[in-house]
Amino acid sequence: MPEHDTHDVVLVVDFGAQYAQLIARRVREARVYSEIVPHTMPVAQMLERRPAAIILSGGPSSVYAEGAPGIDDSVFTAGVPVFGMCYGFQLMAQGLGGAVSPTGAREYGRTPVKVDRPGTLLADLPADHTVWMSHGDAVIAAPSGFDVLASTRVTPVAAFEDTERRLAGVQWHPEVLHTEHGQQVLEHFLHQIAGCRPTWTMVNIVDEQVDRIREQIGDGRAICALSGGVDSAVAAAIVQRAIGDRLTCVYVDHGMMRSGETEQVRRDFEAVFDTLDVVDAGDQFLGALEGIHDPEEKRKIIGREFIRTFEAAEARVFKDVRSTGAGETAYLVQGTLYPDVVESGGGAGTSNIKSHHNVGGLPEDLRFELVEPLRTLFKDEVRQVGQQLGLPPTMVWRQPFPGPGLGIRIIGEVTRERLDILRQADLIAREELTAAGLDRDIWQFPVVLLADVRSVGVQGDGRTYGHPVVLRPVTSEDAMTADWARLPFDLLEKISTRITNEVADVNRVTLDITSKPPGTIEWE
């Protein structure tokens, strides 16, 4: 967490919200640092972190339901500004003596709202605009001292504020793009009601992390796990700025990279980093994955084998210097991001969606001390840091590619034969996307091989029984939420035709049109 004399910190209290991470991201867009904490954290512990403001997220429960998540009412009298959204709005009303009740008419999706009294929170907003609702209960009476600012057809109190106590809330979700003027409402709370300082910038982050890494590593040495993507590249660049040639970058080819990727990584990274050690560990990884079908087990095995590989690389880098005990500490730099931490069940007491190989997949007997300069950042923030550091555009704007590589894009056991099939299909999809000039228009384009599934087809006037391939083009801002990319039909047709004509054992190409949530970007 940044030092409080440099940045204000906003805590987002998660009540099981679908978009808690998105709230944190929107706060950062307002140039205020934010972190997610679980609703189970005691209020006293929250206050120990000296937050400039606290935001209560939405959630799927009713405030009246048995066992519904709550928060101690002392949060509203601690002198810290508090903003409630949806469920958090109702908790605030209930905790301060207002009235919450089922209205019998639920509001879901786009909903017209009427601003009856702008106040500070809704200042300069149109009197009538559209917001995103998702609730069954409603606040029917505001607590004493609050001004009611807005209403809808079925919700008499849709927004309120008490600027003297610096408390405010809205029934809708200002964090989602479907809400008109949502960011403006959030910034009115942060800047005008809470008085948060807009000092969170990427320039500050680079300087702060360089100082922090110098303090952590001291005169020691480190190795960096380069994956070829922007995350590890930016992490390495920050550490190299901090400790210079005492950093050795290690790129592990685990045998599950895309076609031509290892050669491209070598060219790009040798131009930026002083020392690059390329390790061919394909046999090691594929041997460890033999017979494994479960996606969580795959991720954990890949995480374990990555660490084992780096331990061997560390032995070469440190030579006869012991890495534990009385010897020199071995530092491992990783490009871990905040979404990795959150989705792996860390940082906010949230459930484990999937174990990222560099978080939930790390072995218990880890021999390294981790250096993670990007652990508090979202992907788009990392790209800003990369530009600030002067990294080439080919690194900064490379589409995200998971550390486990094609291993989690094969549904079923990972084998050399299946990897070859998927590489060919993936290359065709990437070639056609580039030819259409759409590389920068989508966030990511996973191609998935349903290796444990067969489908009947007709090729060359004969019956075939081949594998389906799934195209998964998505758009996103930070990978916490995503939507499927509406690629032109003629482009999809060209990709499908080439794959079924050129890739043996594939006779069907499908398109995944699922958003995140409910689906994740990767299939495993």
C-alpha positions, -999 to 999 in steps of 0.1 A, spaced: 0 0 0 13 35 -8 25 57 20 -3 78 34 17 111 32 19 105 -5 -15 91 -14 -49 89 1 -63 54 4 -99 44 -2 -111 11 11 -138 -7 -9 -157 -31 14 -168 -61 -5 -202 -76 3 -201 -101 -24 -206 -76 -52 -203 -87 -88 -182 -56 -96 -163 -49 -64 -130 -49 -84 -146 -25 -109 -154 0 -81 -118 -1 -70 -107 5 -106 -131 35 -110 -117 51 -78 -83 49 -94 -95 65 -125 -103 94 -102 -66 94 -93 -72 81 -58 -56 48 -47 -80 21 -37 -80 -14 -22 -106 -41 -16 -112 -55 19 -137 -81 30 -168 -71 50 -156 -95 77 -127 -72 85 -135 -54 118 -141 -17 115 -113 -10 140 -89 -28 116 -101 -8 87 -96 25 106 -61 14 115 -53 17 78 -62 54 81 -85 55 50 -94 88 34 -128 72 26 -147 39 28 -170 26 0 -196 0 8 -202 -22 -23 -233 -38 -36 -241 -74 -29 -266 -101 -38 -283 -103 -3 -313 -86 13 -303 -66 43 -331 -84 61 -321 -119 51 -308 -143 78 -270 -144 77 -268 -114 54 -234 -97 54 -232 -66 75 -209 -41 90 -207 -25 124 -226 8 126 -195 24 141 -182 28 106 -207 57 101 -197 76 133 -159 72 130 -155 105 112 -144 88 79 -164 97 48 -185 67 37 -202 61 3 -228 33 -1 -237 17 -34 -268 -5 -38 -266 -30 -9 -241 -7 8 -266 22 4 -293 2 22 -269 -8 50 -261 28 56 -298 38 56 -306 9 80 -276 15 103 -284 52 107 -321 48 115 -337 50 80 -361 25 67 -355 -3 41 -384 -24 28 -393 -47 0 -412 -27 -25 -428 -56 -44 -414 -41 -77 -378 -50 -84 -355 -29 -105 -329 -46 -127 -309 -32 -155 -313 2 -171 -336 24 -150 -347 60 -154 -338 82 -124 -351 116 -115 -328 141 -97 -351 160 -74 -324 179 -55 -288 178 -69 -269 186 -37 -232 180 -39 -233 144 -50 -255 149 -81 -245 184 -90 -245 193 -127 -262 160 -137 -293 160 -159 -326 160 -140 -335 128 -159 -310 102 -169 -305 64 -169 -287 43 -143 -280 6 -137 -301 -9 -109 -301 -44 -94 -322 -46 -62 -354 -59 -47 -355 -39 -14 -356 -1 -14 -349 27 10 -383 42 18 -371 67 44 -337 84 47 -320 87 81 -323 119 100 -300 146 87 -299 133 52 -311 152 21 -329 130 -4 -315 137 -39 -332 114 -64 -360 89 -69 -373 64 -94 -408 51 -102 -406 25 -75 -378 38 -53 -386 69 -33 -351 73 -20 -326 65 -47 -298 88 -35 -290 108 -4 -263 128 13 -253 143 46 -224 166 37 -218 177 73 -210 141 83 -195 134 48 -219 104 42 -236 97 9 -250 69 -12 -270 59 -43 -292 29 -49 -277 23 -84 -243 11 -96 -222 42 -106 -192 19 -114 -207 2 -145 -206 18 -179 -244 13 -183 -249 41 -157 -249 75 -172 -226 100 -154 -216 73 -129 -179 83 -128 -190 119 -122 -211 109 -92 -182 89 -78 -158 117 -82 -182 142 -66 -181 120 -35 -143 114 -36 -131 149 -43 -159 172 -30 -175 153 -1 -146 132 11 -118 156 1 -96 129 -13 -64 141 -30 -61 131 -67 -24 122 -65 -24 86 -78 -4 87 -110 19 63 -129 48 87 -126 45 85 -88 42 47 -89 75 42 -108 95 63 -84 78 48 -53 84 12 -65 120 19 -74 127 32 -39 108 3 -23 127 -23 -43 160 -8 -35 151 -10 2 139 -46 -1 168 -60 -22 195 -38 -8 229 -50 -23 214 -83 -32 206 -98 -66 174 -109 -83 161 -129 -111 129 -121 -130 104 -145 -144 98 -131 -179 68 -145 -197 70 -124 -228 40 -103 -218 37 -67 -207 33 -75 -170 67 -93 -165 84 -68 -189 73 -38 -169 81 -55 -136 116 -63 -149 121 -28 -162 112 -13 -128 136 -36 -109 164 -30 -135 160 7 -129 163 0 -91 193 -24 -90 208 -23 -125 229 -53 -136 222 -72 -104 190 -84 -121 190 -114 -144 159 -120 -166 149 -156 -171 125 -167 -198 112 -202 -195 99 -219 -227 76 -244 -210 66 -259 -244 31 -243 -243 39 -210 -261 22 -199 -293 39 -204 -327 70 -183 -331 66 -167 -297 99 -178 -281 119 -164 -310 100 -131 -308 105 -128 -271 142 -134 -274 145 -106 -300 124 -81 -281 138 -86 -247 175 -88 -257 171 -53 -270 159 -40 -236 174 -61 -208 211 -66 -202 210 -103 -192 185 -128 -207 186 -165 -199 164 -186 -221 155 -220 -206 140 -248 -227 119 -267 -202 92 -282 -224 100 -318 -215 99 -310 -178 65 -293 -179 48 -317 -203 60 -346 -183 45 -332 -151 12 -326 -169 9 -361 -183 -25 -376 -175 -38 -343 -159 -73 -331 -169 -85 -309 -140 -78 -272 -147 -70 -262 -111 -45 -291 -109 -30 -280 -142 -24 -244 -129 -9 -256 -97 15 -280 -115 25 -253 -139 31 -229 -110 52 -255 -92 73 -263 -122 79 -226 -129 93 -222 -95 115 -254 -98 129 -240 -130 137 -207 -115 154 -224 -85 177 -241 -110 182 -208 -128 189 -192 -94 216 -218 -87 233 -207 -119 229 -170 -112 240 -171 -76 265 -199 -82 281 -209 -49 262 -184 -29 236 -201 -7 201 -189 -13 187 -196 22 199 -196 58 231 -177 64 237 -171 27 224 -144 3 186 -142 -1 173 -151 -36 148 -126 -49 123 -136 -76 106 -108 -95 71 -116 -108 46 -95 -128 17 -103 -105 -13 -80 -109 -41 -70 -86 -67 -90 -106 -45 -121 -102 -45 -116 -64 -82 -110 -62 -92 -139 -84 -69 -163 -65 -88 -155 -33 -62 -131 -19 -62 -96 -7 -99 -92 0 -112 -124 16 -129 -133 -17 -136 -167 -31 -111 -184 -52 -123 -181 -89 -91 -197 -103 -56 -201 -90 -32 -179 -111 0 -198 -115 20 -170 -99 -3 -166 -69 -24 -196 -59 -2 -220 -77 30 -213 -57 44 -242 -37 45 -240 1 83 -246 2 91 -216 -20 128 -208 -16 126 -172 -29 116 -139 -15 91 -125 -40 94 -90 -55 61 -79 -70 62 -42 -81 28 -45 -99 8 -64 -73 -15 -34 -66 -21 -24 -103 -46 -33 -130 -36 -42 -165 -42 -8 -181 -23 9 -153 6 -14 -161 6 -3 -197 8 33 -186 38 24 -165 54 7 -195 50 38 -216 64 59 -187 94 36 -187 99 40 -224 94 3 -233 87 -4 -270 51 -5 -282 54 -41 -292 59 -50 -255 34 -25 -240 5 -33 -263 10 -71 -267 -23 -88 -261 -25 -106 -227 -14 -142 -228 -16 -164 -196 15 -176 -179 4 -213 -183 2 -206 -220 -18 -229 -243 -19 -254 -214 -51 -238 -201 -66 -234 -236 -67 -272 -241 -97 -287 -224 -83 -320 -214 -49 -335 -211 -20 -314 -225 0 -334 -251 25 -324 -278 0 -335 -305 -28 -313 -291 -4 -284 -286 6 -286 -323 -31 -286 -334 -39 -256 -312 -8 -237 -323 -18 -239 -359 -54 -228 -352 -42 -199 -329 -17 -187 -355 -44 -185 -382 -67 -165 -359 -39 -141 -351 -28 -137 -387 -63 -129 -399 -69 -105 -370 -37 -86 -378 -46 -86 -416 -79 -70 -407 -62 -43 -386 -81 -51 -355 -53 -61 -331 -57 -30 -309 -96 -32 -310 -98 -63 -288 -84 -71 -254 -75 -107 -260 -82 -135 -285 -80 -169 -269 -84 -199 -292 -95 -230 -273 -92 -267 -283 -119 -290 -269 -95 -319 -269 -118 -342 -249 -147 -335 -273 -153 -349 -308 -178 -338 -334 -189 -354 -366 -181 -335 -398 -179 -338 -436 -146 -331 -452 -136 -342 -487 -169 -360 -492 -161 -382 -462 -172 -384 -426 -148 -370 -401 -147 -372 -363 -126 -342 -352 -121 -317 -325 -140 -284 -322 -121 -252 -318 -136 -222 -299 -128 -186 -308 -130 -163 -277 -124 -127 -288 -131 -103 -259 -130 -66 -251 -121 -53 -217 -106 -25 -197 -88 -44 -170 -97 -81 -173 -120 -79 -142 -150 -77 -165 -152 -84 -203 -176 -86 -232 -173 -107 -263 -159 -88 -293 -183 -82 -322 -158 -92 -350 -170 -88 -386 -187 -119 -399 -165 -121 -430 -135 -122 -407 -149 -150 -386 -158 -169 -417 -123 -165 -431 -107 -177 -398 -131 -207 -396 -125 -217 -433 -88 -216 -429 -87 -235 -396 -110 -263 -409 -90 -265 -442 -55 -262 -429 -55 -278 -394 -57 -316 -393 -82 -331 -368 -103 -299 -365 -137 -300 -383 -157 -274 -364 -151 -237 -353 -174 -221 -328 -177 -186 -313 -179 -179 -275 -203 -150 -269 -203 -151 -231 -194 -120 -211 -174 -119 -179 -192 -125 -156 -206 -151 -158 -177 -167 -177 -140 -160 -173 -119 -149 -202 -99 -181 -203 -118 -214 -203 -97 -229 -175 
